[in-house]
Amino acid sequence: MLPLSEFLAEDPKDVFPLNSSPDGRYLTGSHPGYLQYSPPSTPPPPTLTISNQTGRIPITSASGQFSGFQQYTPPTKDNKFDGHSRISSVDRPVAVVSTHHQEAQLPNADSGVLGTENDHGEDDFLHQGKPVRNYKNFPGRNIFFCGGRIMTSRDFPAFIVAILLLTVPTGLFHGFTSPFLWHRVSPAAPIVQAYLFIVAFSSMLKTSWTDPGVIPRGIDGDPPMDPPRELDVTSASFYAPQSLPRLKEVQVGMYTVRLKYCETCRIYRPPRCSHCRQCDNCVEDEDHHCIWLNNCIGRRNYRYFLIFVSTASIYALYTSALCLTHLLLLYRDRKNNPSGVPSFQSDVLAKAPVSALVMVFAFIMGLAVGALATYHFWLATVNRTTHEQWSASMMRPHVVDNPFDRGSIFANCAAVFCRPPTRSYIRRRDYTVA
């Protein structure tokens, strides 16, 4: 009988069965027995396949040997990770580093293993940015609707009041006055009134829902700075002097125009550009911010604004004239009646009180909006914005010439009404990678 030690090699790691059975577990010979097997010190890393099932997951090595269990909860779309981490609930393999007969540590969001910049094995998945539209990351105070197609401000109460001031009198007119004029005067009278309303209302919405000409931010993120001024010890100010961005000068015709730097938008404002405090944007050729239209009035919607104020004033005065016609026809009918002397109060106002109210209201609104339209048409003849006109009025008697004057009324009006439209600079419906 041979001892079992003769079947063992000198190195315990190099143990192989001699005359073993086909399955490699038992020794054959005079002294059958078991060989003690020592596993490799550094086994190949096991691979764990994560599924969408919650529970205990077996961990096996590359050679198929069981290593233990791991409790696993799949990530969901509601999981919030910091920084660059982006986890989806799709099935994908995750490599787990483990030692023999030890539980593998599954990376989770709290440990910071998944979604870090140093996790090069999953950079392609975790750092793959999701494209979003530009309007979702817009830094101003505007609000967007219909996938970024509609851009407006936040003054909704005043805008709703303006819509009611335009639509309620129209509804009252067509409900009480229009049927009488249709039969007694002509069908063309209420049809023309309805056409003027459609033009005024559509131009109002176009002015309110159009990008006025917002200039993108960060174009001049690092401007050249002027050296700080010396501290004046005689001054009452306790603040140390600070360096300010250097002014730029551009040539407009024969005039030199200085460009100021906007600290909020981090750009040098182009000529005729102003920063709107309500919208928190720099707008090209900004005229003013209109709370009734809930938007800035700038280069891209100024023409629609002029159409609105001019059409609305004509519409209001025309509506007032039609209501007055209704009242006069009622008075004439009563006067031709031989039953008695007509009374305007009892015979006319009592029969058509709505027409009388609409007449007075439309006349007042027509005068107010008409005065505004006249002022803006005068500004168009001199090619100035409201901001420029106010600045010129405050600087008197040191009024400087208008560098944008074309020399004639016709040329100035052509520059305002006939200039080609420009595309939106902010490209609010384009995609960028988040």
VOLUM-264225 format. One record per residue (C-alpha): residue number from 1; x, y, z. Coordinates in pm, whole numbers. Example, Ala and Ser with C-alpha at 12.3 -4.5 7.8 and 13.67 -1.06 7.14 Angstrom:
+-----+--------+--------+--------+
: pos :      x :      y :      z :
+-----+--------+--------+--------+
:   1 :   1230 :   -450 :    780 :
:   2 :   1367 :   -106 :    714 :
+-----+--------+--------+--------+
# end
This chain:
+-----+--------+--------+--------+
: pos :      x :      y :      z :
+-----+--------+--------+--------+
:   1 :      0 :      0 :      0 :
:   2 :    142 :    329 :    -97 :
:   3 :    105 :    627 :    135 :
:   4 :    -97 :    923 :     11 :
:   5 :    203 :   1157 :     51 :
:   6 :    375 :    993 :   -244 :
:   7 :    100 :   1117 :   -466 :
:   8 :    153 :   1480 :   -357 :
:   9 :    404 :   1715 :   -508 :
:  10 :    644 :   1923 :   -307 :
:  11 :    459 :   2249 :   -373 :
:  12 :    111 :   2240 :   -219 :
:  13 :    -18 :   2461 :   -501 :
:  14 :     83 :   2205 :   -763 :
:  15 :   -145 :   1924 :   -648 :
:  16 :   -283 :   1700 :   -918 :
:  17 :   -462 :   1364 :   -876 :
:  18 :   -275 :   1056 :  -1000 :
:  19 :   -467 :    768 :  -1144 :
:  20 :   -782 :    966 :  -1075 :
:  21 :  -1129 :    880 :  -1175 :
:  22 :  -1283 :   1047 :  -1480 :
:  23 :  -1456 :   1311 :  -1270 :
:  24 :  -1125 :   1406 :  -1100 :
:  25 :  -1254 :   1372 :   -742 :
:  26 :  -1135 :   1025 :   -625 :
:  27 :   -793 :    861 :   -639 :
:  28 :   -768 :    508 :   -762 :
:  29 :   -511 :    269 :   -623 :
:  30 :   -421 :    103 :   -296 :
:  31 :   -483 :    420 :    -90 :
:  32 :   -782 :    609 :   -233 :
:  33 :   -857 :    948 :    -79 :
:  34 :   -926 :   1316 :   -148 :
:  35 :   -682 :   1582 :   -255 :
:  36 :   -715 :   1916 :    -83 :
:  37 :   -754 :   2181 :   -353 :
:  38 :   -622 :   2534 :   -296 :
:  39 :   -790 :   2795 :   -523 :
:  40 :   -584 :   3057 :   -704 :
:  41 :   -505 :   3362 :   -493 :
:  42 :   -632 :   3606 :   -758 :
:  43 :   -925 :   3452 :   -943 :
:  44 :  -1064 :   3626 :  -1248 :
:  45 :  -1327 :   3886 :  -1160 :
:  46 :  -1681 :   3755 :  -1173 :
:  47 :  -1945 :   3913 :  -1388 :
:  48 :  -2283 :   4007 :  -1249 :
:  49 :  -2577 :   4057 :  -1481 :
:  50 :  -2828 :   4303 :  -1343 :
:  51 :  -3190 :   4252 :  -1432 :
:  52 :  -3503 :   4442 :  -1348 :
:  53 :  -3592 :   4201 :  -1068 :
:  54 :  -3555 :   4298 :   -702 :
:  55 :  -3409 :   4039 :   -469 :
:  56 :  -3099 :   3822 :   -406 :
:  57 :  -2876 :   3779 :   -707 :
:  58 :  -2621 :   3493 :   -729 :
:  59 :  -2265 :   3597 :   -806 :
:  60 :  -2057 :   3357 :  -1010 :
:  61 :  -1704 :   3384 :  -1134 :
:  62 :  -1593 :   3354 :  -1495 :
:  63 :  -1521 :   2983 :  -1439 :
:  64 :  -1881 :   2929 :  -1319 :
:  65 :  -1802 :   2892 :   -948 :
:  66 :  -2059 :   3024 :   -700 :
:  67 :  -1930 :   3317 :   -492 :
:  68 :  -2230 :   3435 :   -289 :
:  69 :  -2543 :   3644 :   -307 :
:  70 :  -2600 :   4018 :   -344 :
:  71 :  -2915 :   4210 :   -254 :
:  72 :  -3011 :   4423 :   -552 :
:  73 :  -3276 :   4688 :   -622 :
:  74 :  -3285 :   4805 :   -986 :
:  75 :  -3258 :   5180 :  -1055 :
:  76 :  -3574 :   5358 :  -1158 :
:  77 :  -3638 :   5675 :  -1348 :
:  78 :  -3725 :   5850 :  -1022 :
:  79 :  -3376 :   5796 :   -882 :
:  80 :  -3188 :   6125 :   -867 :
:  81 :  -2815 :   6119 :   -899 :
:  82 :  -2576 :   6406 :   -877 :
:  83 :  -2353 :   6555 :  -1140 :
:  84 :  -2295 :   6346 :  -1446 :
:  85 :  -2479 :   6029 :  -1343 :
:  86 :  -2754 :   5910 :  -1574 :
:  87 :  -2909 :   5573 :  -1488 :
:  88 :  -3181 :   5401 :  -1686 :
:  89 :  -3378 :   5091 :  -1603 :
:  90 :  -3258 :   4888 :  -1900 :
:  91 :  -3073 :   4560 :  -1848 :
:  92 :  -2699 :   4590 :  -1880 :
:  93 :  -2400 :   4400 :  -1734 :
:  94 :  -2197 :   4553 :  -1453 :
:  95 :  -1852 :   4425 :  -1362 :
:  96 :  -1816 :   4349 :   -990 :
:  97 :  -1475 :   4305 :   -827 :
:  98 :  -1494 :   4031 :   -564 :
:  99 :  -1273 :   3789 :   -371 :
: 100 :  -1346 :   3421 :   -326 :
: 101 :  -1633 :   3334 :    -88 :
: 102 :  -1700 :   3708 :    -19 :
: 103 :  -2007 :   3908 :    -99 :
: 104 :  -1955 :   4145 :   -385 :
: 105 :  -2018 :   4515 :   -320 :
: 106 :  -2271 :   4637 :   -571 :
: 107 :  -2213 :   5002 :   -656 :
: 108 :  -2496 :   5237 :   -572 :
: 109 :  -2581 :   5601 :   -594 :
: 110 :  -2486 :   5679 :   -234 :
: 111 :  -2139 :   5533 :   -262 :
: 112 :  -2063 :   5752 :   -562 :
: 113 :  -1931 :   5462 :   -770 :
: 114 :  -2180 :   5489 :  -1052 :
: 115 :  -2186 :   5807 :  -1254 :
: 116 :  -1844 :   5944 :  -1153 :
: 117 :  -1599 :   6087 :  -1400 :
: 118 :  -1340 :   5827 :  -1308 :
: 119 :  -1567 :   5536 :  -1400 :
: 120 :  -1420 :   5495 :  -1747 :
: 121 :  -1598 :   5165 :  -1806 :
: 122 :  -1936 :   5338 :  -1820 :
: 123 :  -1848 :   5680 :  -1963 :
: 124 :  -2017 :   5600 :  -2291 :
: 125 :  -2345 :   5529 :  -2111 :
: 126 :  -2342 :   5762 :  -1814 :
: 127 :  -2200 :   6069 :  -1989 :
: 128 :  -2421 :   6046 :  -2291 :
: 129 :  -2608 :   6382 :  -2269 :
: 130 :  -2974 :   6404 :  -2346 :
: 131 :  -3053 :   6668 :  -2610 :
: 132 :  -3296 :   6936 :  -2492 :
: 133 :  -3438 :   7241 :  -2663 :
: 134 :  -3278 :   7577 :  -2595 :
: 135 :  -3589 :   7737 :  -2448 :
: 136 :  -3582 :   7494 :  -2151 :
: 137 :  -3246 :   7636 :  -2042 :
: 138 :  -3329 :   8001 :  -2121 :
: 139 :  -3184 :   8227 :  -1847 :
: 140 :  -3430 :   8515 :  -1883 :
: 141 :  -3770 :   8565 :  -1721 :
: 142 :  -3972 :   8474 :  -2027 :
: 143 :  -4222 :   8189 :  -2047 :
: 144 :  -4252 :   7953 :  -2343 :
: 145 :  -4548 :   7754 :  -2471 :
: 146 :  -4615 :   7504 :  -2749 :
: 147 :  -4263 :   7362 :  -2753 :
: 148 :  -4094 :   7705 :  -2761 :
: 149 :  -4303 :   7845 :  -3047 :
: 150 :  -4467 :   8104 :  -2820 :
: 151 :  -4244 :   8337 :  -2618 :
: 152 :  -4396 :   8588 :  -2378 :
: 153 :  -4338 :   8757 :  -2043 :
: 154 :  -4499 :   8712 :  -1701 :
: 155 :  -4745 :   9006 :  -1685 :
: 156 :  -5050 :   8788 :  -1743 :
: 157 :  -5306 :   8992 :  -1542 :
: 158 :  -5255 :   9304 :  -1755 :
: 159 :  -5252 :   9097 :  -2074 :
: 160 :  -5580 :   8927 :  -1981 :
: 161 :  -5736 :   9267 :  -1909 :
: 162 :  -5623 :   9391 :  -2251 :
: 163 :  -5782 :   9090 :  -2420 :
: 164 :  -6108 :   9151 :  -2234 :
: 165 :  -6107 :   9519 :  -2330 :
: 166 :  -6089 :   9413 :  -2693 :
: 167 :  -6319 :   9111 :  -2700 :
: 168 :  -6604 :   9203 :  -2461 :
: 169 :  -6715 :   9518 :  -2649 :
: 170 :  -6696 :   9319 :  -2974 :
: 171 :  -6923 :   9051 :  -2836 :
: 172 :  -7172 :   9308 :  -2708 :
: 173 :  -7170 :   9488 :  -3042 :
: 174 :  -7242 :   9175 :  -3246 :
: 175 :  -7503 :   9059 :  -2996 :
: 176 :  -7711 :   9379 :  -2972 :
: 177 :  -7612 :   9627 :  -3245 :
: 178 :  -7499 :   9421 :  -3541 :
: 179 :  -7840 :   9258 :  -3621 :
: 180 :  -8005 :   9600 :  -3643 :
: 181 :  -7733 :   9741 :  -3873 :
: 182 :  -7736 :   9428 :  -4087 :
: 183 :  -8099 :   9483 :  -4185 :
: 184 :  -8137 :   9861 :  -4162 :
: 185 :  -7801 :   9984 :  -4299 :
: 186 :  -7599 :   9720 :  -4483 :
: 187 :  -7438 :   9382 :  -4411 :
: 188 :  -7106 :   9540 :  -4500 :
: 189 :  -7107 :   9753 :  -4182 :
: 190 :  -7073 :   9464 :  -3930 :
: 191 :  -6854 :   9266 :  -4170 :
: 192 :  -6597 :   9548 :  -4189 :
: 193 :  -6611 :   9581 :  -3812 :
: 194 :  -6543 :   9208 :  -3772 :
: 195 :  -6253 :   9228 :  -4018 :
: 196 :  -6092 :   9514 :  -3824 :
: 197 :  -6130 :   9313 :  -3504 :
: 198 :  -5959 :   9009 :  -3657 :
: 199 :  -5665 :   9219 :  -3779 :
: 200 :  -5627 :   9396 :  -3444 :
: 201 :  -5658 :   9079 :  -3236 :
: 202 :  -5418 :   8875 :  -3453 :
: 203 :  -5155 :   9151 :  -3454 :
: 204 :  -5195 :   9180 :  -3077 :
: 205 :  -5121 :   8809 :  -3030 :
: 206 :  -4837 :   8825 :  -3282 :
: 207 :  -4676 :   9112 :  -3091 :
: 208 :  -4720 :   8939 :  -2757 :
: 209 :  -4599 :   8592 :  -2865 :
: 210 :  -4299 :   8687 :  -3080 :
: 211 :  -3934 :   8703 :  -2978 :
: 212 :  -3866 :   9081 :  -2975 :
: 213 :  -3500 :   9032 :  -3062 :
: 214 :  -3332 :   8890 :  -2751 :
: 215 :  -2954 :   8876 :  -2784 :
: 216 :  -2784 :   8560 :  -2652 :
: 217 :  -2581 :   8589 :  -2334 :
: 218 :  -2212 :   8532 :  -2277 :
: 219 :  -2086 :   8659 :  -2614 :
: 220 :  -1829 :   8881 :  -2438 :
: 221 :  -1773 :   8683 :  -2122 :
: 222 :  -1426 :   8824 :  -2051 :
: 223 :  -1422 :   9195 :  -2145 :
: 224 :  -1113 :   9412 :  -2115 :
: 225 :  -1115 :   9605 :  -1789 :
: 226 :  -1014 :   9962 :  -1722 :
: 227 :   -769 :  10016 :  -1434 :
: 228 :   -941 :  10123 :  -1111 :
: 229 :   -940 :  10492 :  -1033 :
: 230 :   -740 :  10627 :   -744 :
: 231 :   -923 :  10647 :   -413 :
: 232 :  -1040 :  10997 :   -331 :
: 233 :   -977 :  11049 :     39 :
: 234 :  -1199 :  11358 :     41 :
: 235 :  -1496 :  11162 :    -89 :
: 236 :  -1767 :  11043 :    147 :
: 237 :  -1779 :  10702 :    -18 :
: 238 :  -1648 :  10409 :    186 :
: 239 :  -1626 :  10172 :   -111 :
: 240 :  -1294 :  10097 :   -271 :
: 241 :  -1274 :  10184 :   -642 :
: 242 :  -1342 :   9894 :   -876 :
: 243 :  -1229 :   9832 :  -1229 :
: 244 :  -1510 :   9856 :  -1485 :
: 245 :  -1537 :   9699 :  -1832 :
: 246 :  -1384 :   9919 :  -2097 :
: 247 :  -1623 :  10099 :  -2331 :
: 248 :  -1615 :  10016 :  -2700 :
: 249 :  -1671 :  10259 :  -2983 :
: 250 :  -1822 :  10183 :  -3322 :
: 251 :  -1879 :  10403 :  -3624 :
: 252 :  -2241 :  10458 :  -3735 :
: 253 :  -2230 :  10670 :  -4048 :
: 254 :  -2046 :  10986 :  -3951 :
: 255 :  -2105 :  10942 :  -3580 :
: 256 :  -1917 :  10751 :  -3312 :
: 257 :  -2139 :  10545 :  -3082 :
: 258 :  -2019 :  10402 :  -2752 :
: 259 :  -2117 :  10050 :  -2658 :
: 260 :  -2186 :   9977 :  -2292 :
: 261 :  -2118 :   9642 :  -2130 :
: 262 :  -2411 :   9456 :  -1973 :
: 263 :  -2303 :   9276 :  -1657 :
: 264 :  -2613 :   9055 :  -1655 :
: 265 :  -2600 :   8933 :  -2014 :
: 266 :  -2217 :   8959 :  -2036 :
: 267 :  -2223 :   9126 :  -2377 :
: 268 :  -2144 :   9462 :  -2527 :
: 269 :  -2487 :   9597 :  -2613 :
: 270 :  -2515 :   9682 :  -2984 :
: 271 :  -2635 :  10030 :  -3087 :
: 272 :  -3000 :  10095 :  -2996 :
: 273 :  -3003 :   9789 :  -2769 :
: 274 :  -3132 :   9812 :  -2412 :
: 275 :  -3166 :   9574 :  -2119 :
: 276 :  -3526 :   9511 :  -2013 :
: 277 :  -3564 :   9476 :  -1637 :
: 278 :  -3899 :   9298 :  -1661 :
: 279 :  -3776 :   9030 :  -1901 :
: 280 :  -3410 :   9042 :  -1785 :
: 281 :  -3282 :   9036 :  -2145 :
: 282 :  -3093 :   9263 :  -2378 :
: 283 :  -3326 :   9335 :  -2671 :
: 284 :  -3214 :   9463 :  -3009 :
: 285 :  -3368 :   9803 :  -3097 :
: 286 :  -3586 :   9790 :  -2787 :
: 287 :  -3857 :  10054 :  -2789 :
: 288 :  -4024 :   9980 :  -2453 :
: 289 :  -4176 :   9700 :  -2246 :
: 290 :  -4554 :   9688 :  -2282 :
: 291 :  -4731 :   9527 :  -1987 :
: 292 :  -5063 :   9524 :  -2178 :
: 293 :  -4911 :   9307 :  -2449 :
: 294 :  -4696 :   9113 :  -2201 :
: 295 :  -4377 :   9147 :  -2403 :
: 296 :  -4095 :   9378 :  -2500 :
: 297 :  -4133 :   9581 :  -2818 :
: 298 :  -3813 :   9542 :  -3018 :
: 299 :  -3681 :   9495 :  -3367 :
: 300 :  -3862 :   9168 :  -3445 :
: 301 :  -4214 :   9269 :  -3331 :
: 302 :  -4220 :   9650 :  -3361 :
: 303 :  -4392 :   9635 :  -3700 :
: 304 :  -4670 :   9413 :  -3560 :
: 305 :  -4706 :   9657 :  -3270 :
: 306 :  -4762 :   9947 :  -3509 :
: 307 :  -5021 :   9744 :  -3698 :
: 308 :  -5198 :   9665 :  -3371 :
: 309 :  -5219 :  10020 :  -3232 :
: 310 :  -5324 :  10171 :  -3565 :
: 311 :  -5584 :   9902 :  -3641 :
: 312 :  -5717 :   9899 :  -3284 :
: 313 :  -5769 :  10276 :  -3285 :
: 314 :  -5952 :  10264 :  -3620 :
: 315 :  -6156 :   9967 :  -3501 :
: 316 :  -6262 :  10142 :  -3178 :
: 317 :  -6364 :  10464 :  -3352 :
: 318 :  -6548 :  10273 :  -3624 :
: 319 :  -6736 :  10069 :  -3362 :
: 320 :  -6830 :  10388 :  -3180 :
: 321 :  -6961 :  10537 :  -3505 :
: 322 :  -7174 :  10230 :  -3579 :
: 323 :  -7327 :  10239 :  -3230 :
: 324 :  -7405 :  10607 :  -3275 :
: 325 :  -7570 :  10523 :  -3608 :
: 326 :  -7787 :  10269 :  -3428 :
: 327 :  -7901 :  10529 :  -3175 :
: 328 :  -7971 :  10796 :  -3439 :
: 329 :  -8180 :  10558 :  -3648 :
: 330 :  -8387 :  10469 :  -3344 :
: 331 :  -8439 :  10838 :  -3270 :
: 332 :  -8544 :  10908 :  -3629 :
: 333 :  -8794 :  10623 :  -3624 :
: 334 :  -8947 :  10762 :  -3306 :
: 335 :  -8954 :  11114 :  -3449 :
: 336 :  -9143 :  11002 :  -3758 :
: 337 :  -9401 :  10838 :  -3539 :
: 338 :  -9696 :  11078 :  -3500 :
: 339 :  -9786 :  10937 :  -3160 :
: 340 :  -9594 :  11208 :  -2976 :
: 341 :  -9272 :  11403 :  -2922 :
: 342 :  -8973 :  11165 :  -2905 :
: 343 :  -8752 :  11160 :  -2601 :
: 344 :  -8391 :  11058 :  -2648 :
: 345 :  -8362 :  10919 :  -2298 :
: 346 :  -8685 :  10725 :  -2282 :
: 347 :  -8722 :  10624 :  -2646 :
: 348 :  -8360 :  10564 :  -2749 :
: 349 :  -8146 :  10484 :  -2447 :
: 350 :  -8412 :  10262 :  -2301 :
: 351 :  -8428 :  10055 :  -2619 :
: 352 :  -8053 :  10033 :  -2687 :
: 353 :  -7858 :  10080 :  -2362 :
: 354 :  -7582 :   9840 :  -2472 :
: 355 :  -7514 :  10036 :  -2789 :
: 356 :  -7486 :  10355 :  -2584 :
: 357 :  -7234 :  10199 :  -2344 :
: 358 :  -7028 :  10045 :  -2622 :
: 359 :  -7030 :  10378 :  -2808 :
: 360 :  -6887 :  10572 :  -2512 :
: 361 :  -6631 :  10307 :  -2420 :
: 362 :  -6510 :  10255 :  -2777 :
: 363 :  -6476 :  10630 :  -2831 :
: 364 :  -6258 :  10672 :  -2520 :
: 365 :  -6040 :  10373 :  -2610 :
: 366 :  -6011 :  10491 :  -2968 :
: 367 :  -5879 :  10829 :  -2858 :
: 368 :  -5628 :  10677 :  -2613 :
: 369 :  -5494 :  10412 :  -2851 :
: 370 :  -5503 :  10659 :  -3139 :
: 371 :  -5282 :  10902 :  -2947 :
: 372 :  -5034 :  10620 :  -2882 :
: 373 :  -5037 :  10522 :  -3249 :
: 374 :  -4980 :  10883 :  -3356 :
: 375 :  -4680 :  10912 :  -3124 :
: 376 :  -4518 :  10595 :  -3257 :
: 377 :  -4578 :  10692 :  -3618 :
: 378 :  -4406 :  11021 :  -3544 :
: 379 :  -4112 :  10829 :  -3395 :
: 380 :  -4097 :  10626 :  -3718 :
: 381 :  -4069 :  10945 :  -3925 :
: 382 :  -3754 :  11045 :  -3732 :
: 383 :  -3630 :  10683 :  -3692 :
: 384 :  -3608 :  10687 :  -3314 :
: 385 :  -3715 :  10454 :  -3037 :
: 386 :  -3898 :  10555 :  -2722 :
: 387 :  -3581 :  10506 :  -2515 :
: 388 :  -3382 :  10730 :  -2749 :
: 389 :  -3651 :  10999 :  -2745 :
: 390 :  -3665 :  11001 :  -2364 :
: 391 :  -3286 :  11020 :  -2343 :
: 392 :  -3282 :  11309 :  -2590 :
: 393 :  -3549 :  11491 :  -2387 :
: 394 :  -3352 :  11449 :  -2065 :
: 395 :  -3027 :  11571 :  -2223 :
: 396 :  -3166 :  11902 :  -2342 :
: 397 :  -3029 :  12157 :  -2418 :
: 398 :  -2730 :  11930 :  -2492 :
: 399 :  -2917 :  11732 :  -2755 :
: 400 :  -2700 :  11529 :  -2987 :
: 401 :  -2794 :  11451 :  -3345 :
: 402 :  -2964 :  11124 :  -3425 :
: 403 :  -2703 :  10900 :  -3592 :
: 404 :  -2977 :  10676 :  -3735 :
: 405 :  -3167 :  10949 :  -3917 :
: 406 :  -3181 :  10870 :  -4292 :
: 407 :  -3231 :  11234 :  -4390 :
: 408 :  -3598 :  11225 :  -4497 :
: 409 :  -3934 :  11111 :  -4366 :
: 410 :  -3980 :  10866 :  -4649 :
: 411 :  -3640 :  10703 :  -4592 :
: 412 :  -3697 :  10679 :  -4218 :
: 413 :  -4042 :  10520 :  -4261 :
: 414 :  -3901 :  10278 :  -4517 :
: 415 :  -3627 :  10177 :  -4271 :
: 416 :  -3890 :  10100 :  -4005 :
: 417 :  -4171 :   9943 :  -4209 :
: 418 :  -3984 :   9780 :  -4497 :
: 419 :  -3677 :   9633 :  -4330 :
: 420 :  -3650 :   9256 :  -4374 :
: 421 :  -3739 :   9036 :  -4078 :
: 422 :  -3458 :   8867 :  -3888 :
: 423 :  -3441 :   8521 :  -3742 :
: 424 :  -3443 :   8469 :  -3369 :
: 425 :  -3091 :   8485 :  -3228 :
: 426 :  -3159 :   8250 :  -2938 :
: 427 :  -3274 :   7958 :  -3161 :
: 428 :  -3518 :   7852 :  -2891 :
: 429 :  -3636 :   7537 :  -3069 :
: 430 :  -3291 :   7406 :  -3157 :
: 431 :  -3140 :   7120 :  -2958 :
: 432 :  -2833 :   7129 :  -2736 :
: 433 :  -2676 :   6850 :  -2529 :
: 434 :  -2740 :   6900 :  -2160 :
+-----+--------+--------+--------+
# end
